[in-house]
Amino acid sequence: MDNQILAHHESLDLHEIINFKTLCIAKSKLMQGLVFDQDLKALMQKDVEQSMKALEELQIIYERAPFEAPVPQNRPTPIIN
């Protein structure tokens, strides 16, 4: 059962969860600079550490996604004017 491939909709849902969790981690890290209460800051740091561990586990599951986005060899030239 460990080597099963995710369905397309499961992969998409998992991708959205990973994006959301990444944004939550970034927000928690940024908010730590605005918090003066040490207990709250420690709680936020613990949340970041646990979220990072959860994110690593989610990324391992995401490797079983049935598709990959192709990376182009040549990137388009940006339009400046």
Secondary structure, DSSP 8 states (H G I E B T S, - for coil): -TT----HHHHHHHHHHHHHHHHHHHHHHHHHTT---HHHHHHHHHHHHHHHHHHHHHHHHHTT-S------SS-------
